[in-house]
């Protein structure tokens, strides 16, 4: 489609033609070949999904701060983010509990890993084992 109209749809006005989304139908059908049911009735599933949800809420709030207000973080924003980060922390604690991990051990291992990367000059980059 080109700006100002779509010769295939006969639309020569200022509105965009409805795109053809039928390619997604064949994708959907083809993708089913690689699908299989995964039982997720383990106690770690709920807190993991909750962690993702709450982290998404934090990201959404930060996105809107930058999109709508040029990155100016108000006290109201800080308080809203504190609540969401508390929810993130709660779900993280539940995951650690289900895995029989102490949060302090997880935090210490993370700091050791990051300081090791820093000392080796690999704090930036990709990969868990850099």
N, C-alpha and C positions, 0 to 999 in steps of 0.2 A: 504494500500500500504506500502510496506517495502522499505527501502533504497536499491537502486540498481536494482529495478525492481518491476513489479506488475504481479504476476502469473495469475491473472484473465484476464488481457488484453494481455498477451503474451509478454509484454515489458520486455526484460531482459537487455536492454542497459542502458546507463547513463541518459537518459531523463525520466522525469516523465510522467506517463500516464495522459490523460485528465480525471479529476474526473467526476463522475456521478452526475449531478446537477438536475436530474429529481425530486428529493424529493421536490425541491423548487416549481415545478409546482403544486403539490398537496397542498403544503402550501399556495401558491398564491390563488388557487381555494377555499380552506377552509377558508382563512382569509376574503374573500369577504362577508361571512355570517355576519360578525360583522361590516362591513363598512356601512356608511350612508353619504349622501351629507351634508356638513355643509356650509351654505352660509357665505361667508367671505367678504361681501361688506361694512363692517364697516370701517370708517376712521382710526381706530386703527390698522388694519391688516397690511397695507403697512409699517408703521414705525416699527412695531414689527418684521416683516420679515427682514427689513433693519438692525435693531439692531442685530439680530442673524447673519446675513451675515457679518456685520462689526466686530462683536466680534469674529467670526470665522477667519476673516482675521488677527486680532491681534494674536489669538492663533496660526495660521499657521506660522506667522513670528517668534514668540517666539519658536515654535517647531523647526524650521529650524536653529535658532541661536544655540540651544542646540544640535541638531542632527549633524549639519555640522561644528560648530565652538566651540564646547565644552562649550557653554554658554557665550562666550566673546561677549559682546554687544558693537558694534562700534558706533561712532557718526552717521554714516549713518543709522544704525539700529534704533537708538533713534529717529532720524528725521522721518523715515518711520513709526515707531510706534506712534509718535505724530500725524501724519496725520490720521492714522487709528483710534486712540483714539478720535480724533476730530470728525470723522464720527460717532463713537459710541455715543458721547455726543450729536450730532445733533439729531440722532434718538431718544435718551432718552428724549431730550427736546420735541420732537414732541409727544411722547407717553404721557408725563406729561401734555402737552397742551390739548390733546384729552380727558384726564381723569380729566381735570380741577384741576390739582395738581401743586403747586409751587415746582420747583426743590429744593429750599432751605428748604421747609418743608419735602420733601422726604429725603434729606440729613440729616437734624436734627433728624428725626425719626429713621433713620438708625444708627446714632451715639449713640442715647439714647439706642436703642436695644442692640448694641454691648457692650456699657459700662455696661449695666445691666448684660449681660452674663459674662463679664469679672469680675464684682464684685461678682457674684455668682459662679465663677469658671466653667462656662459652655461655655466658648468661643470656645472650641473644641467640636466636636461631631456632631450629626446629628439632623435634625428636626428644623422647624421654631419656635416652642414653647419650646425650651429647656431652 
